[in-house]
Amino acid sequence: MNSLHPLRETKAGKVVCTVTGMTDSSRIPPTSRSSPRALRLVDLVRPHWKALTLALVAVLGETLTSILEPWPIKVVVDNILQSKPLPEFWAGR
């Protein structure tokens, strides 16, 4: 490694940062595989799955009603204000 780079290799083969003094292994955050105590997202969400499912259904329902919101206004304008006949499947014929 060149002298301008903040990392240097020691005689033991470890890489050390010349600015912070940290070794290469101390820069790597622990993962769930290397640390049994590390929490996973699934472990945090599991107790709340019913509430999260209900919230997802509510968001999907709100999205669907927002998409369909202009449709009743179109029916009122077309069929009542412009006196167009209702479609056959609504007229019950």
C-alpha positions in Angstrom: 0.0 0.0 0.0 1.3 3.5 -0.8 2.1 6.1 1.9 -0.9 8.3 1.0 -3.4 5.6 1.8 -4.8 5.7 5.4 -4.5 1.9 5.7 -1.3 0.1 6.4 -0.4 -3.6 6.7 1.4 -4.7 9.9 4.1 -7.4 10.1 1.4 -9.8 11.4 -0.6 -9.3 8.2 -3.4 -7.2 9.7 -4.6 -4.1 8.0 -4.6 -1.0 10.4 -6.1 2.4 9.7 -3.4 5.0 10.4 -6.1 7.6 11.2 -8.3 5.7 13.7 -6.0 2.8 14.6 -8.8 0.3 13.9 -8.0 -3.1 12.5 -9.7 -4.5 9.5 -11.8 -6.9 11.6 -13.1 -4.1 13.8 -14.6 -2.3 10.8 -16.8 -5.2 9.9 -20.2 -5.0 11.7 -21.4 -8.3 13.2 -24.0 -10.2 11.3 -26.6 -12.7 12.4 -24.4 -15.5 11.3 -21.3 -14.3 13.3 -23.2 -13.1 16.3 -26.0 -15.2 17.8 -27.3 -12.2 19.8 -27.9 -10.0 16.8 -31.6 -9.4 16.2 -33.1 -10.0 12.9 -36.1 -8.1 11.4 -38.2 -11.2 11.4 -37.7 -11.6 15.1 -38.9 -8.1 15.7 -41.9 -8.3 13.5 -43.2 -11.7 14.4 -45.1 -10.7 17.6 -46.9 -8.0 15.6 -47.9 -9.9 12.5 -51.7 -9.6 13.1 -51.6 -5.8 13.5 -49.2 -5.4 10.5 -51.5 -7.6 8.3 -54.5 -5.5 9.3 -52.6 -2.3 8.5 -51.6 -3.7 5.1 -55.2 -4.6 4.3 -56.3 -1.1 5.4 -53.7 0.6 3.1 -54.7 -1.6 0.2 -58.4 -0.8 0.8 -57.6 3.0 1.0 -55.6 2.8 -2.2 -58.4 1.0 -4.0 -61.0 3.5 -2.9 -58.7 6.4 -4.0 -58.4 4.8 -7.4 -62.1 4.3 -7.8 -63.1 7.7 -6.4 -63.7 9.5 -9.7 -66.0 6.7 -11.0 -69.2 7.6 -9.1 -68.8 11.2 -10.1 -68.6 10.1 -13.7 -71.9 8.1 -13.4 -73.7 11.1 -11.8 -72.4 13.5 -14.5 -73.1 11.2 -17.5 -76.4 9.7 -16.4 -78.1 12.3 -14.4 -76.8 15.7 -15.6 -76.5 14.7 -19.3 -79.5 12.4 -19.3 -77.7 9.4 -20.8 -79.3 6.0 -20.1 -77.7 3.8 -17.5 -75.8 0.8 -18.7 -77.9 -2.4 -19.0 -76.2 -4.2 -16.1 -77.2 -1.3 -13.8 -80.6 -0.8 -15.2 -81.6 -4.3 -14.4 -82.9 -5.2 -17.8 
